[in-house]
């Protein structure tokens, strides 16, 4: 077994990983491990942009207030305040690194998205914000003290005397494990959209970081809160490509298949209601009209402006024969963002010394039960900076959750063998936008049975990349289903037909840990 040694090991190459790495390299050697190519990440697909209170009428206190309202009472207010207050500085950091945001009349152009009281979202290349950031940061990662290893599947966190001291991985996703030792390990592996049948996320989003951390003994929090984006492209033969909320912010309108607008019947903010409300309303409208989609209509907008402001959407739809300047876009909800994740404090420390988490894989509690649009790119920069600063201070002050739960579902006898398609269908129908005890019980039992089944149990080394990913998704599916079972209320993105009301008794977080074998 080969062993390599670094000051920092960063797992993941989206904005959270790259930005942390670019700061960390000022203080030591850095290894970035990524299971695909460097640009195979969710950041690449972020469209709407990055929220920050930089407008002349805006203030961090407004940004904070909007974040707390969207979070439906469950935001960690300290984390949300840090995000809002540090937002403008984070933007200047990205500009310092070379990101060029769009301007209008010489001022930074600000888009509007749901649940923001005013335009607050910076964008780049129109709707190519994530791709522009990824390109800028990844080109800077060609640095003499940053070693990027692409196509390495991380298989385990190495823990010695209760401290994470590095990771093991499979080069090219197969063969013998290689060990990488590091004084600080930063999880920046992103989200888990691939657990669902329909998702705006790319194939790499298999929840690896949460599964690695949980297996190593770290606490995970709020896994029942998973955000569905209301408007993903729904065309036969086309993947559910994201149709940014910023399009509604610019005036595009949701209509049912009969051509009628409907959102004001569901929420006073209409098309710009919080994302969880819009997703549920779309499902209701689809059920009412018997259609598999609604449409987003931008045909009344000037066509040259529409194509210039949303070039990626315009081009992608064109490749599927849809001219969005002339025809409404068929859309339906798709899995988009994991609010839960590896429990961290506001310095990115997890419950395992030596292990930090940053970005979508982490759960500071910042997003509460429903993330405010475009807070996610911002979070990576604000908290990435805090991770690196904390790593220089020494000592460990990570969270010590009380009342952590253990997974306990009885394995279902009828589960059969795990498969990606089966897992995605089960999660979509039973742990999706609308949930019930019956469906969650069924899902928890199937996931429990799959956890004891191949590939994890029988394949040598747990198998290669694909079987590792499937095993990780099973772990996450189980965590999501059991967390959702525990929370007997509806709040934000978590909606249960058997507990449709929000309850003050549930103004608390769900935390799970793996029981230790001693
Ligand atoms: C969007 O562009 O609609 C997505 C933005 C986000 O998820 O924050």
Boltz pocket constraint, residues with backbone or C-beta under 6 A from the ligand:
constraints:
  - pocket:
      binder: B
      contacts: [[A, 46], [A, 47], [A, 48], [A, 49], [A, 243], [A, 244], [A, 245], [A, 246], [A, 336], [A, 337], [A, 372], [A, 373], [A, 374], [A, 375], [A, 376]]
      max_distance: 6.0
